Amino acid sequence: MDTLLEILEDINPDIDYRIETRLIDDALLDSLSILSLVAELEDNFDIEITPVDLVPENFNSAKALWNMICRLQEDN
């Protein structure tokens, strides 16, 4: 999870990712940030994020992102 938090902080250091639960719903991450995040997650965690995974529920918080990462790693 530390790697995920580092990636998120590189994208936008002004957000407290440990407590934020509405990253997408409150537009704290824009489309370019999400594209960058997807690329970083795929590279760092050896996963493939498909369009099916690109839903707000998976990206609204660090915990939701971590759950998606773990699920995708298990699917590999």
N, C-alpha and C positions, 0 to 999 in steps of 0.2 A: 504494500500500500504506500510505502514511502516513495517509491519510484513514481507512482501515479501522482502523488501530491507534488513532487518536484516538476513533473511534466505540466501539471495544471498551473503551478506558480510561474513557470516560464512563459506560459501563454498569457496570463493576467495575474500579476502579483498583488493586485489590490483587493482580491477576493479571499475571504477566509473559507477555504474549501472544507475545512473540518466541520463546520457548522451549517454551511449553506445548503439548502435543499430545493432551491428553485432556480438553478443555473439557466435553464432553458425558459421556464415559465416567466421569469422576470427579465429575460433577454440579457443576462449577464455575460453569456457567451454568444457571439454572433456567428453567422454561417462560416466566415473565414476561420474563426477560432475553432469551430467544430471540425472543419476539414483538416486543419493542422493537428488537432487533438487525435483524430482518427488515425492519421499517418503515424504519429508518434506512438500511439498505443499498439498499432499493428507491428511496428518495428521493434519496440521494446519488449513486448509480451508474446511475440510470435503467434499472433492471432489474425483472423480475417474478420473484419466488421462488414457485414453485408447490409444492403438497404433495409432489410427486415429489422436489423438491430438499431437502425437510426431513428429511434423514437424517443420522445422527451423522457419517458420513464427510465431509460437507460443512461441519460445524460444530465438529469436534474441535480445530482449530488455525487460527491466522490464515492460514497458508499454504493450508490446505484451503479456507477461506472465500475467499481471493483467487483461487484457481483456479476456484471456482464463479462468482465475479463475472465474471472474464474470459470464461469459457465463455458465461455468459448475455448478456454484452454482444456477443459475436460472433454469437449467435443472433438478436439484434435486427436 
